[in-house]
């Protein structure tokens, strides 16, 4: 592959070539990749990674699946039924897969190993900074969503233990939602978030996969053999309006967003070739689609339009099989929050070091103090917002809009810029087609992001 003539202004903030490792910004927690040096072998050479093709599929599936699957039944309801929800997912999957392939192509062309470094190298300084800010905001919002999920599931588990449906609301102070979320967060999440490295991630990945598959299995089983008290209401067969279909897009983007961690996964492969990567991500997305579709269809048909934004909240509190699913989700989220926080903190650290002009090799004591302060501020802000924003649907909508940036906008911009750099080497027809496709990706991402932002601002104001 010809080397793309990448924007040279990546080096204008050169003090961060080390701040560069950039605090190991957003390397996939499940992937071991060596730091990139000038003497490293090119992709596909002797210095390539050790991940097999099958292993890469598993890692991408793991990065894709998560607590976002709880919101897919509500997304089907928002879209207007099974037919609309399935059609929307299948249509978006084409663009989701193509975005992953574009990122791999640009990673090879620029010889960069993380998402934000690819954007920096291909699109330049301004777009690179915007990408890093978007990653920080996205991970911050996702951490808020995780804390809300913990509170939702704990309320139901407490109701089972107290044998009262509204124990969390009407019980003593130690059963209050705000207290239980805070206690869990301080006891488990904060200690796991402070360390500089996160060595437990492999166990967390396994736990997340087991929990996700268990939740999906329970939702499908409960649809096939429903309890008597679970009667669906208003099974929609068509969208209320054409705009209703698009309102489901943020949830789908949030569920399928694995693009930020996809670049390190690609570079960790034994033979990181774009064609092979295309098959890897296609297989991974088909597996994820099966899980999300099974959850979305069965959850929606079980409850209809009455389905809760978090589908597990729609099931009776005393159902023990569902209670186990709730426990799995809590454990998965408890270990996922520190990973997301680690990613966001690394971005903030890189931006701060670059702004201050400070190299990464500095006094260890200063780094530790700064890390503890950043962690405490991040933790306390996400906790406070989670306590006072009980509706997970609103958070998922905003975070899903940001996920659209990573799926559509940044890959589209990378494709446009890469092809503009190759303009003299590519046939005109191919060049125009690829640039047009990049424009389409950017337009779709901007539409989803603009729509969700407008809904988040104006719907609450009008209400």
Backbone torsions as a table, in degrees:
resi	resn	phi	psi	omega
1	UNK	NA	131.6	179.0
2	UNK	-65.3	142.5	-179.6
3	UNK	-74.2	124.2	178.9
4	UNK	-70.4	139.0	176.7
5	UNK	-79.3	92.3	-173.0
6	UNK	-76.5	154.0	176.8
7	UNK	-54.5	132.7	-176.3
8	UNK	-84.3	-10.3	-174.3
9	UNK	-76.1	3.3	172.4
10	UNK	-59.7	-31.2	-177.9
11	UNK	-84.2	-2.1	-178.1
12	UNK	-66.6	-25.1	176.0
13	UNK	-106.9	49.4	-164.9
14	UNK	-63.4	-21.3	179.4
15	UNK	-58.1	-17.7	-178.0
16	UNK	-95.8	13.2	174.8
17	UNK	-60.7	-28.4	175.3
18	UNK	-93.1	-44.1	175.8
19	UNK	-62.6	7.2	-176.4
20	UNK	-82.4	-55.9	166.1
21	UNK	-41.9	-15.9	-174.8
22	UNK	39.0	62.4	178.9
23	UNK	52.5	32.8	-177.4
24	UNK	54.7	47.1	-172.9
25	UNK	-52.8	117.3	167.7
26	UNK	51.2	35.6	166.7
27	UNK	-72.0	140.1	-176.0
28	UNK	-56.3	128.1	-179.0
29	UNK	-61.2	-18.9	-177.5
30	UNK	-95.1	0.7	-171.8
31	UNK	-124.0	136.7	174.7
32	UNK	-100.6	116.0	178.0
33	UNK	-128.5	141.3	-179.5
34	UNK	-78.1	149.9	176.8
35	UNK	-59.6	146.4	-178.1
36	UNK	-86.4	121.5	174.3
37	UNK	-117.9	164.8	-178.6
38	UNK	-62.5	-29.1	-178.0
39	UNK	-87.0	1.1	-179.1
40	UNK	-63.2	152.5	176.0
41	UNK	-69.4	152.8	177.8
42	UNK	-69.6	159.8	-179.9
43	UNK	-54.6	135.6	-179.4
44	UNK	90.9	-9.2	-178.5
45	UNK	-86.6	-169.8	-177.2
46	UNK	-61.2	-26.2	-177.2
47	UNK	-88.4	11.8	-177.5
48	UNK	-68.9	175.9	-175.9
49	UNK	-76.9	-168.0	-174.4
50	UNK	-120.3	2.3	-176.9
51	UNK	-77.7	129.5	178.2
52	UNK	-76.7	169.8	178.2
53	UNK	-62.3	-44.1	178.3
54	UNK	-64.6	-40.0	177.8
55	UNK	-63.5	-38.5	178.4
56	UNK	-64.5	-38.8	177.1
57	UNK	-60.6	-46.3	-179.6
58	UNK	-61.0	-43.6	-177.7
59	UNK	-65.2	-41.1	179.1
60	UNK	-65.8	-41.9	176.8
61	UNK	-60.4	-44.2	179.9
62	UNK	-62.8	-39.6	178.9
63	UNK	-68.4	-29.0	-177.0
64	UNK	-81.5	-47.3	-176.3
65	UNK	-76.2	147.5	178.5
66	UNK	176.3	-158.4	-176.3
67	UNK	-63.9	-16.9	178.1
68	UNK	-60.6	-19.9	-178.8
69	UNK	-66.7	-21.5	178.7
70	UNK	-63.9	-20.9	-174.8
71	UNK	-96.6	-3.3	-175.2
72	UNK	-70.2	-37.3	174.8
73	UNK	-58.0	-41.0	177.5
74	UNK	-66.4	-32.8	177.1
75	UNK	-65.1	-39.0	176.5
76	UNK	-63.6	-39.8	177.5
77	UNK	-64.5	-43.5	178.7
78	UNK	-63.5	-40.0	-178.1
79	UNK	-70.0	-23.3	178.2
80	UNK	109.3	27.2	175.5
81	UNK	118.0	180.0	-174.9
82	UNK	-65.5	-47.2	-176.7
83	UNK	-60.2	-46.9	-179.5
84	UNK	-65.9	-41.4	-178.8
85	UNK	-65.5	-43.3	179.3
86	UNK	-66.0	-44.3	179.8
87	UNK	-61.0	-42.7	-179.8
88	UNK	-63.8	-45.0	179.4
89	UNK	-62.6	-45.1	-178.5
90	UNK	-63.5	-40.9	179.2
91	UNK	-65.3	-43.6	-178.7
92	UNK	-69.8	-27.3	-177.1
93	UNK	-62.3	-33.4	178.2
94	UNK	-59.5	-45.5	-178.5
95	UNK	-73.9	-33.4	178.4
96	UNK	-64.1	-45.0	179.2
97	UNK	-65.9	-43.2	-178.9
98	UNK	-63.9	-34.8	177.2
99	UNK	-63.7	-38.9	177.8
100	UNK	-65.8	-38.2	178.7
101	UNK	-68.9	-40.6	178.4
102	UNK	-60.0	-43.0	-179.8
103	UNK	-63.1	-39.5	177.8
104	UNK	-64.8	-42.5	178.4
105	UNK	-60.2	-47.0	-178.6
106	UNK	-69.5	-31.0	176.8
107	UNK	-64.3	-44.3	177.7
108	UNK	-66.2	-42.0	-177.1
109	UNK	-65.6	-37.3	-177.4
110	UNK	-94.3	-11.9	-177.1
111	UNK	60.1	36.2	175.7
112	UNK	-108.1	155.8	-168.2
113	UNK	-116.9	-3.2	176.5
114	UNK	-130.7	161.7	-174.7
115	UNK	-56.4	-53.4	-174.2
116	UNK	-69.3	-29.3	177.3
117	UNK	-70.4	-34.5	175.1
118	UNK	-63.7	-45.6	179.6
119	UNK	-63.1	-42.9	176.9
120	UNK	-56.6	-50.1	-173.3
121	UNK	-69.8	-39.1	-174.1
122	UNK	-85.5	-41.5	-171.7
123	UNK	-103.2	-12.4	176.4
124	UNK	102.3	179.1	-171.3
125	UNK	-63.8	-49.7	-175.1
126	UNK	-62.2	-48.9	179.7
127	UNK	-64.6	-35.9	177.8
128	UNK	-62.6	-43.0	178.5
129	UNK	-65.8	-42.5	178.0
130	UNK	-60.3	-38.7	178.4
131	UNK	-63.3	-45.2	-179.7
132	UNK	-65.0	-39.9	177.1
133	UNK	-63.8	-41.8	178.7
134	UNK	-62.1	-40.0	177.8
135	UNK	-63.1	-43.3	179.7
136	UNK	-62.3	-45.1	-179.5
137	UNK	-67.2	-40.6	-179.9
138	UNK	-62.2	-47.7	-179.5
139	UNK	-66.3	-35.0	176.6
140	UNK	-62.8	-47.7	179.5
141	UNK	-64.4	-37.6	179.2
142	UNK	-66.8	-36.5	176.5
143	UNK	-62.6	-37.8	175.6
144	UNK	-62.7	-45.4	179.2
145	UNK	-59.9	-39.3	180.0
146	UNK	-63.4	-41.4	179.3
147	UNK	-66.4	-37.3	177.1
148	UNK	-64.7	-40.5	178.3
149	UNK	-61.4	-42.4	177.5
150	UNK	-58.1	-46.6	179.8
151	UNK	-62.1	-43.5	179.8
152	UNK	-59.7	-47.1	-177.2
153	UNK	-71.4	-36.4	178.8
154	UNK	-64.5	-36.9	178.5
155	UNK	-57.2	-43.2	-178.7
156	UNK	-71.0	-39.7	179.7
157	UNK	-66.6	-40.1	177.0
158	UNK	-62.1	-39.0	178.6
159	UNK	-61.8	-37.7	177.5
160	UNK	-66.8	-45.1	-177.9
161	UNK	-66.3	-38.4	-178.6
162	UNK	-86.0	-10.2	-177.9
163	UNK	58.6	34.6	175.9
164	UNK	-134.4	128.0	-177.9
165	UNK	-59.1	-34.0	-176.8
166	UNK	-113.7	36.6	-176.1
167	UNK	-61.9	-36.9	-177.8
168	UNK	-67.9	-29.4	-177.5
169	UNK	-91.5	-39.6	-173.5
170	UNK	-105.9	-3.1	-176.6
171	UNK	-82.3	-171.6	179.2
172	UNK	-66.8	171.7	-173.4
173	UNK	-59.5	-32.9	-176.9
174	UNK	-76.2	-5.1	173.2
175	UNK	-102.8	-2.1	-179.9
176	UNK	-64.2	140.6	-175.9
177	UNK	-56.4	-44.9	-177.1
178	UNK	-64.1	-36.4	179.2
179	UNK	-70.2	-44.5	-176.9
180	UNK	-66.5	-39.1	177.2
181	UNK	-64.1	-46.6	-177.8
182	UNK	-62.8	-44.1	-179.0
183	UNK	-62.2	-46.8	179.5
184	UNK	-61.9	-42.8	-178.3
185	UNK	-63.8	-44.7	-178.2
186	UNK	-70.9	-35.1	-176.7
187	UNK	-78.1	-35.4	-172.1
188	UNK	-115.6	-49.0	-171.7
189	UNK	-73.2	-47.3	-177.2
190	UNK	-60.0	-47.8	178.5
191	UNK	-61.3	-32.4	179.7
192	UNK	-78.0	-16.8	-175.3
193	UNK	-92.0	-21.8	-174.1
194	UNK	-73.7	-38.5	-175.7
195	UNK	-55.7	154.0	-179.0
196	UNK	-71.3	-35.1	179.0
197	UNK	-116.0	159.8	179.4
198	UNK	-122.3	90.6	-174.5
199	UNK	-84.8	-5.0	-177.4
200	UNK	-90.9	2.5	-168.2
201	UNK	-60.5	-32.6	-178.7
202	UNK	-65.3	-39.1	176.8
203	UNK	-68.3	-38.7	178.4
204	UNK	-62.4	-39.9	179.6
205	UNK	-62.2	-45.5	179.5
206	UNK	-61.9	-44.1	-179.7
207	UNK	-62.4	-41.0	-179.7
208	UNK	-63.8	-42.3	-180.0
209	UNK	-64.8	-46.8	179.6
210	UNK	-59.9	-46.3	-179.7
211	UNK	-62.4	-41.9	-179.0
212	UNK	-63.6	-46.5	179.8
213	UNK	-66.1	-35.9	178.9
214	UNK	-65.4	-45.0	179.0
215	UNK	-59.2	-45.5	179.2
216	UNK	-61.3	-43.5	-179.5
217	UNK	-62.3	-42.2	-179.4
218	UNK	-63.9	-43.5	-179.1
219	UNK	-63.4	-40.1	178.4
220	UNK	-67.6	-44.5	179.9
221	UNK	-62.6	-41.8	-179.6
222	UNK	-67.5	-24.3	175.1
223	UNK	-76.2	-40.3	-178.6
224	UNK	-71.4	-42.7	177.9
225	UNK	-121.8	77.7	-175.2
226	UNK	-74.8	153.7	171.8
227	UNK	-74.5	158.1	-174.9
228	UNK	-62.6	-36.8	-176.0
229	UNK	-77.2	-8.0	-178.9
230	UNK	-95.7	91.6	179.1
231	UNK	-114.6	127.3	-177.4
232	UNK	-69.3	150.6	175.9
233	UNK	-119.7	132.8	172.4
234	UNK	47.5	73.6	174.9
235	UNK	-73.3	102.0	-177.6
236	UNK	-68.6	143.1	178.0
237	UNK	-117.4	-8.6	177.8
238	UNK	-151.9	153.9	-179.3
239	UNK	-68.1	147.8	177.3
240	UNK	-65.3	-33.3	176.4
241	UNK	-156.6	166.4	-179.0
242	UNK	-65.7	-27.5	178.4
243	UNK	-71.1	-26.5	-178.8
244	UNK	-61.6	-34.4	179.0
245	UNK	-61.8	-43.6	-177.3
246	UNK	-69.5	-23.2	178.6
247	UNK	-66.7	-17.9	178.2
248	UNK	-84.8	-11.6	-175.9
249	UNK	-61.4	-42.1	-179.4
250	UNK	-58.1	-39.3	178.9
251	UNK	-63.9	-41.7	179.1
252	UNK	-65.7	-41.3	177.7
253	UNK	-62.1	-43.1	179.5
254	UNK	-62.9	-39.1	-178.7
255	UNK	-69.8	-40.3	-174.1
256	UNK	-94.7	0.4	-177.3
257	UNK	-72.3	104.9	172.8
258	UNK	-133.1	14.0	-171.6
259	UNK	-69.0	-34.7	-177.2
260	UNK	-63.3	-37.7	179.4
261	UNK	-91.1	-2.8	-175.0
262	UNK	-70.9	-33.8	-176.9
263	UNK	-65.4	-46.8	175.0
264	UNK	-62.1	-34.8	178.3
265	UNK	-63.4	-45.3	178.8
266	UNK	-58.4	-45.2	-178.0
267	UNK	-74.2	-13.2	178.3
268	UNK	-86.3	-6.0	-177.4
269	UNK	-73.6	152.5	178.8
270	UNK	-62.3	-41.3	177.4
271	UNK	-127.6	84.0	-176.9
272	UNK	-73.9	80.6	177.4
273	UNK	-106.5	142.9	-175.7
274	UNK	-61.8	-40.3	-179.4
275	UNK	-63.1	-45.7	177.8
276	UNK	-62.4	-41.7	178.7
277	UNK	-60.9	-36.2	177.0
278	UNK	-58.4	-42.8	177.1
279	UNK	-69.0	-37.0	179.3
280	UNK	-60.4	-51.9	-175.7
281	UNK	-71.6	-30.7	176.4
282	UNK	-64.2	-47.3	178.2
283	UNK	-61.8	-42.9	-178.8
284	UNK	-64.5	-42.6	-178.9
285	UNK	-70.0	-31.7	176.5
286	UNK	-66.2	-40.9	177.1
287	UNK	-63.6	-46.6	179.2
288	UNK	-63.0	-38.9	178.7
289	UNK	-61.1	-42.1	179.9
290	UNK	-61.3	-42.5	-180.0
291	UNK	-66.5	-49.3	-178.3
292	UNK	-65.8	-38.3	-178.8
293	UNK	-69.9	-41.0	177.0
294	UNK	-60.8	-44.1	178.2
295	UNK	-65.7	-46.7	-176.4
296	UNK	-64.2	-48.2	-176.6
297	UNK	-67.2	-51.6	-176.1
298	UNK	-67.6	-39.3	176.9
299	UNK	-65.1	-40.9	179.6
300	UNK	-67.8	-45.2	-178.8
301	UNK	-68.7	-23.5	177.8
302	UNK	-72.2	-38.3	-174.0
303	UNK	-118.5	-15.2	-179.5
304	UNK	66.5	-145.6	-177.5
305	UNK	-67.1	-13.4	-178.8
306	UNK	-85.1	1.8	-177.1
307	UNK	-63.0	139.0	179.7
308	UNK	-76.6	151.0	174.6
309	UNK	-53.2	-31.8	170.4
310	UNK	-106.1	104.4	-168.9
311	UNK	-59.0	-30.3	-179.2
312	UNK	-64.7	-23.6	178.8
313	UNK	-72.9	-15.0	-179.9
314	UNK	-79.8	-17.5	-178.3
315	UNK	-85.7	153.3	179.0
316	UNK	-59.3	145.0	-177.6
317	UNK	-63.5	-34.1	-173.0
318	UNK	-82.0	-2.8	179.6
319	UNK	-71.2	113.2	-172.9
320	UNK	-70.2	-37.0	178.9
321	UNK	-62.4	-41.0	178.1
322	UNK	-71.3	-33.3	177.1
323	UNK	-61.8	-38.6	175.9
324	UNK	-64.3	-39.8	176.9
325	UNK	-61.0	-40.7	178.2
326	UNK	-63.3	-40.7	178.3
327	UNK	-63.9	-40.0	177.1
328	UNK	-60.9	-44.0	-179.3
329	UNK	-64.1	-41.9	178.7
330	UNK	-60.9	-47.9	-179.9
331	UNK	-62.1	-40.6	179.0
332	UNK	-63.1	-43.5	-178.8
333	UNK	-69.4	-36.7	179.0
334	UNK	-59.9	-33.4	179.4
335	UNK	-91.9	-20.6	179.6
336	UNK	-80.1	-34.0	179.6
337	UNK	-55.6	-50.9	-179.6
338	UNK	-59.6	-34.3	179.0
339	UNK	-66.6	-45.6	178.0
340	UNK	-64.6	-39.4	178.1
341	UNK	-64.0	-41.2	178.1
342	UNK	-57.0	-44.1	179.8
343	UNK	-64.3	-47.2	-179.5
344	UNK	-66.0	-40.6	179.1
345	UNK	-63.5	-37.1	179.4
346	UNK	-64.4	-38.9	177.5
347	UNK	-65.3	-46.9	179.1
348	UNK	-59.9	-42.0	179.4
349	UNK	-61.7	-45.3	179.4
350	UNK	-62.3	-43.0	178.8
351	UNK	-64.0	-40.7	-179.0
352	UNK	-66.3	-45.5	-179.8
353	UNK	-63.0	-39.2	179.9
354	UNK	-67.1	-41.4	179.9
355	UNK	-64.9	-40.1	-178.4
356	UNK	-79.9	-16.4	-176.7
357	UNK	72.6	31.7	-176.4
358	UNK	-102.9	127.8	176.2
359	UNK	-72.2	160.8	-177.3
360	UNK	-69.6	-29.6	179.0
361	UNK	-80.7	83.3	179.3
362	UNK	-128.6	-175.5	-179.9
363	UNK	-57.4	126.1	-177.5
364	UNK	-61.7	-35.9	-179.8
365	UNK	-61.9	-40.8	178.0
366	UNK	-65.4	-40.4	178.7
367	UNK	-62.2	-42.1	-178.3
368	UNK	-64.9	-44.7	179.8
369	UNK	-62.0	-42.9	-179.6
370	UNK	-65.1	-40.5	-179.2
371	UNK	-64.7	-44.4	179.8
372	UNK	-63.7	-42.0	179.3
373	UNK	-64.3	-45.8	178.9
374	UNK	-60.2	-43.1	-178.8
375	UNK	-64.2	-44.7	-179.5
376	UNK	-63.0	-45.0	179.3
377	UNK	-62.6	-46.9	179.4
378	UNK	-59.2	-48.5	-177.2
379	UNK	-62.2	-48.4	-176.4
380	UNK	-66.9	-39.8	179.2
381	UNK	-65.9	-45.1	179.4
382	UNK	-65.2	-38.0	179.4
383	UNK	-64.7	-46.7	180.0
384	UNK	-61.6	-43.5	179.5
385	UNK	-66.2	-38.1	179.0
386	UNK	-65.6	-34.1	-179.4
387	UNK	-69.3	-29.6	-175.1
388	UNK	-110.1	5.3	172.7
389	UNK	-124.0	84.0	-174.7
390	UNK	-75.6	-15.0	-175.6
391	UNK	-88.6	106.1	180.0
392	UNK	-64.5	-28.3	-177.9
393	UNK	-60.1	-39.2	-179.4
394	UNK	-67.8	-41.2	-179.8
395	UNK	-66.2	-44.3	-179.7
396	UNK	-62.2	-36.7	179.4
397	UNK	-62.4	-46.7	-179.5
398	UNK	-67.5	-46.1	-179.5
399	UNK	-65.4	-36.6	177.1
400	UNK	-63.6	-34.5	175.7
401	UNK	-63.7	-39.1	176.4
402	UNK	-69.0	-36.3	177.5
403	UNK	-60.0	-32.9	178.0
404	UNK	-61.9	-30.4	177.1
405	UNK	-63.6	-41.8	-178.6
406	UNK	-74.8	-27.5	-178.6
407	UNK	-84.4	-38.8	-172.3
408	UNK	-113.2	-56.4	-166.6
409	UNK	-66.9	-55.7	-176.2
410	UNK	-66.7	-43.1	173.9
411	UNK	-61.2	-37.2	177.8
412	UNK	-63.7	-43.7	178.0
413	UNK	-64.2	-39.2	177.9
414	UNK	-63.1	-41.7	-180.0
415	UNK	-64.8	-44.1	179.9
416	UNK	-61.3	-49.2	-176.8
417	UNK	-66.0	-40.1	179.7
418	UNK	-63.2	-41.1	-178.6
419	UNK	-73.9	-32.7	174.7
420	UNK	-63.5	-36.7	178.9
421	UNK	-69.8	-26.7	-178.1
422	UNK	-98.2	9.9	-167.4
423	UNK	-49.7	-38.6	-175.8
424	UNK	-78.5	-17.7	-175.0
425	UNK	-97.0	-13.5	-173.3
426	UNK	-107.6	145.5	177.6
427	UNK	-62.0	140.9	-175.3
428	UNK	-53.3	-43.3	-177.3
429	UNK	-62.9	-45.8	179.1
430	UNK	-64.6	-41.6	-178.9
431	UNK	-60.6	-48.7	-178.3
432	UNK	-64.3	-39.2	-178.9
433	UNK	-63.4	-44.8	-177.7
434	UNK	-70.4	-40.8	177.4
435	UNK	-64.0	-40.7	178.4
436	UNK	-62.8	-38.7	178.4
437	UNK	-66.8	-38.6	175.8
438	UNK	-61.4	-41.2	177.3
439	UNK	-62.7	-40.6	178.8
440	UNK	-61.8	-43.9	178.5
441	UNK	-60.6	-46.6	-179.7
442	UNK	-61.9	-41.9	-179.4
443	UNK	-63.8	-44.8	178.9
444	UNK	-62.0	-45.7	179.5
445	UNK	-62.2	-42.2	179.4
446	UNK	-64.7	-36.8	179.1
447	UNK	-64.6	-48.0	-178.7
448	UNK	-64.9	-45.1	-179.8
449	UNK	-63.5	-44.1	179.5
450	UNK	-64.0	-40.6	-179.5
451	UNK	-65.1	-46.5	-178.9
452	UNK	-67.2	-37.7	178.3
453	UNK	-64.7	-43.5	178.9
454	UNK	-63.1	-43.0	178.9
455	UNK	-62.9	-42.3	-177.8
456	UNK	-63.3	-35.8	-176.3
457	UNK	-85.2	-54.2	-168.6
458	UNK	-82.4	-31.7	179.4
459	UNK	-63.8	-43.1	178.9
460	UNK	-67.3	-37.1	179.5
461	UNK	-65.8	-41.6	179.9
462	UNK	-69.0	-33.6	178.5
463	UNK	-68.2	NA	NA
